[in-house]
């Protein structure tokens, strides 16, 4: 069985940058985002698709200090050309938009063997097939939810409707043992207070991180998904207790209250420390 690639994250922020604006690529890397997403799809006019594709491939001909993903065009609508241009590059992963067909996810994996894939679930059919997309190929390293396109398809942006769809994606990711999906873009770029409130709500509902479209949103989202100091300290104490138990030859893992610790709690503690390490490199 083929092994899964490195998971897509945990990244708190996924900053989109238009693929036809290579002058902004370096600025995106310097913004404090955890991951940059060079966008070859919605942010690029049809007449500039070739230019954007070439710019992305050139940029990814070298290594960068942060992960750089590419959102390609849908397969059948230029996506194959995008994937071919990225073959042999240093791309960190591929976001596949408007995913509906598991076989097309597998096709993308054949174009770029071993490169992590993140299907974007942003249509009604995609939501219905979210688990099938999550398990379409071992290269699938995460799912992401897109609210705007789904709202346009459904003819409503009512929170209850979009929440129900987003939770389907959340459950599909968990069932497939993938990382928690990031939240969709918050379109009101200047409403940073509203962004912070919405991130807190999404975090409580089980999502982690967010796609963003402007550097001003990056520090707000990073702060919302960075663990509190007391949570980091508790995670460190828990892992120290487990290490001490191992050293003593004990197979029983107990927390500070004497309760048994399961593997899920250990995994969560390690995730907290991984995220805290991201926060440690944020601009002061």
C-alpha positions, 0 to 999 in steps of 0.5 A: 500500500502506498504511504501517505505524503506529509499532511497538509499542515498544521498550517494556520494561514493559507495566503492566496496570491495571484499567479500572474503577479510574481512581484507579490510572491516574495511579499506573500512569503514575508507576510507571516503566513504559514503557507502561500498558495499561488493561485492559477484559478479564480485570481487569474484572467483566462488570457493570463493563464499561461503567464501565471503557469509559467511564473508559478513554475519558475518560482517553484524552481527553487526552495523557499522558507515556507511551504508553497502550494498551488491552486491549479485550474479544474482538471479538464479546464486547464488543470492538466497543463498546470500539473504538467508545468509543475512536474519536477518543481519544489511545490509543497502541494496542490489545491484542486478546486471544485472537486467532485470526482475521486477519479480526477483526484487520482489522475492528479496524483498520477501527474505529480507522484508523491506530491500532497493533494488538497481537494477543495470541496465547494460544490453540492456534489463535492460535499456529497462525495467528501469522504470519497474525495478524501480517500481517492488516493494516498496522496490526498493530505487534507480537505478544504471547504470553499463557501463562496462557490457553494453559496452561489450554486445553492442560491443562499449564503445562510449560515445554517446551510453553509455550516451544515456543508462545512461540517460534512467536510469536517467529518469526512476529513476525520473519518479519513484520518486527515488533518482538520480542514481550514476555514473558507475565505472571509471575504470582508477583508477590512473587517478584522474584528469580524474575522477574529470573531468568525475564526473563534467560532470556527475553532470551536466547531472543530476547524483549524486554520483559514484561507486568506486573501490579504496579508492584513488577515494573516496576523489575525488568523494566526493569533486565533489558531495559536494555542494559549500559553497554558495549553502549551505548558500542559501539553509539555507536561503531559509529554514529559510524564509519558516519557518518564513512564516509558523510562520507568518501564511503565506502560500506563500513561497518567495525566496530572490528575491520575487519569489514563492518557490515550493515544488521541490525547498524546497526538493532540499534545504533539499537535499543540506543540507543533502549532506553538512552534509556528507561532514562535516564528511569527513577526513580533 
